[in-house]
């Protein structure tokens, strides 16, 4: 073992002597600055589609959302490209996608042409600022999506709201009981809030980061007064009410989970007052009935100052795409009503009719003209009661909030 | 000069010397350089760290070391997880040795009933993926205090489980200990089984009391196996990720691996690599202490002389109660988890343990659309499941061939040149991958092989990189098996072949391999099983085309598809068990032999 250690130490010395010098990329001191606006591409859908056909190279997609897997099949079949141009779509979580795309582009390895990804904070710093992916849209998309084209193009919005168990007597919440976000800091609700661990769910971390912005912190301070009947007193380690909220929430026993779906199941089955901050879609999927026929869960919409948050899944182009034209044409098609929810006749490979997002709660097109499911709210209504992910602020402040959580967790 | 040349020629005329030199080169490239790369990664700025380090990507920095060891975050980032990792690892060793050792004694030295069936079942926890018991524990002892809902135990008994029992340090220790208890059983049992009964008989003649015999004869004899178990369990527990993640996260109990995972996936991977180094150093310290205590590490299993007559301790009136109690414990470790997976995979709503709440749709049903928890076909109708199952089998088979063959050859050359520095260095190098946490090794392989390295092209996204890392990670066990098998074989047998002028290949294929067949196949079986249930080693190296069953399981788990993930988990276990027992039946190989038992 001594000899082995000697070998290791010698090799280490050699490596540290030349291994860590330089090699840095230019302009590395970045992170969370204002992202320059994207130039609007003049190319039209038809032109891009034709160029994509002429290109003929495979189209590869990475996505955090499963619907894209069906959508690309529908698109290729509709435009008679299935069998002529190879294509694949793979569902990969945002963290793994960031690692994979960064590695593939940096090393010039074949990979994705287009990605659909959440966690704007890290996408900006790790992928966009490094030049691995770029924001792209043409006039057609700009006309449909408007201001949500910047800083990163929104394809889909998802929302996370406070859900809670109901109709289980004293062991559940009453409707309207969750009306102020500070409830989860109140000792009477100790351990009654569960959310996916922010260190593994980027959008949750971004939400906490966004709460610390001056604007949101001021709203939280007002809500604190409304809930506790006195002005907020900040601890020495809390620069504003956003940090104070995070600290009090952690100290009050917030439960960290590993997935929104499991959290929803546990909340539905809870035998004590239990609430969670999870996607509306997972709420809907796990909504069940009690023996008396009543719902076992509900969600809060009237919460001071915010009832949760709404975050985008962005559609972004990869720098070394094989078939960027086809990737762009596909992106444009996704904003159409047909791309969003199908046309009732478009059949995909397994023989089923392509339905896209039709009937799906908790997903909202970047093109707000596309319809939402009956019983759900349009995205502009959700935006009024939820915090919208601010990717730039998240990118700039995320390290500070992560460090802060380290000290209180 | 000529003398030197002749010396070199003579040296390389011996096949085991050639093998040792090849191993030295290969392991330097595949083990030492990755290890050094980890060190290097603790001194550079990674892309996700720009906004916290405020330096260009790739430049030199001491930020990570200062942050880990000398900042206000050191306590929560480093010291608390170190404390938790050490505590859980040490106590896991205690649990593994107590349970595995007691079981070994009962099987080897007592007249306990149903030994044959119980020994088969006792190995289950090691065959099953490491997170299996953790998931089962969670399903069983879920606490209303934490998740709001009750687990199966409360549903059956009406008794509330205290939080400390369901989550945190205690269950992590118990579950990790149970997972590694088969190690203790195999290693300690191997010695007890072969222990020379004359020692005890002499003590009986001298009218020595049973307790004194146990303390002065049995314990000293099994001590090398106990210490070997400590190394394996401590290192394994230290590198364990899934169990502390499942059972620690809800109550925010963090260990080094969970901090490492958060750091590497978050905005400070540099600190993650420091945590990986800390884990390796702690395991090496335990190895040093162990070597000091044993004197010299001859092998992880002590092969003693065969005794024709092992004295059996008669349990008397306690025979039935002890047999029933042991059966109960073994069933809790091996069969109950499988039942909980089966149960959780057919329940529509969590926590509602009624027949009306059960369905087979998650196994054989069609997708019910976007707003249903069954928004994809049942796993037996899902082509993705079959594709990933095929990939898992292909990868595990390749890793088994790679690690098994290299392990056997390493064992052969190490034993033949035992005592030389080359043999010692190669033996230590083959064990080092066991000490490197899977996730850290994967991160390093990702950065090492995603670009051209000399004649080696970029391996990123290929099946080759998965096979390569699997082979290296499972080499320690395979080479242990190889060393053990060669230690049992007297060199005279091969020397007879040499005198007769039989070439090396023929000596291997006609003499050594046939004699050691069962142990060699066991050296292949262990990497195969490890590959089938591996997750953290492959998870960041897997791309779209080479997904395996465990990565599909992780995906289902992350998405909260509880029923699907339980069904896939059960599928993995069934496949592994079927293959394990088929190989056992056909070849006489066994996990016990693979780990180093007899």
Interface residues (C-beta under 8 A of the other chain):
Chain A: X1 X3 X4 X7 X8 X11 X12 X15 X16 X19 X20 X21 X22 X23 X24 X25 X26 X27 X28 X29 X30 X31 X32 X60 X62 X66 X67 X88 X90 X91 X92 X93 X95 X96 X98 X99 X100 X102 X103 X104 X106 X107 X109 X110 X111 X122 X125 X126 X129 X130 X165 X191 X192 X194 X197 X199 X200 X255 X256 X257 X258 X259 X260 X261 X262 X263 X264 X265 X266 X267 X268 X269 X270 X271 X272 X273 X274 X281 X282 X284 X285 X286 X288 X296 X355 X357 X358 X359 X360 X361 X395 X396 X398 X399 X402 X403 X406 X407 X409
Chain B: X28 X32 X33 X35 X36 X39 X40 X43 X44 X45 X47 X48 X50 X51 X52 X54 X55 X56 X57 X58 X59 X60 X72 X73 X76 X77 X142 X144 X145 X146 X147 X148 X149 X150 X245 X246 X249 X250 X251 X252 X254 X261 X262 X265 X266 X267 X268 X287 X288 X291 X348 X349 X350 X351 X352 X369 X370 X371 X372 X373 X375 X376 X421 X424 X425 X428 X429 X446 X450 X451 X458 X460 X461 X539 X540 X543 X544 X555 X557 X558 X559 X560 X561 X562
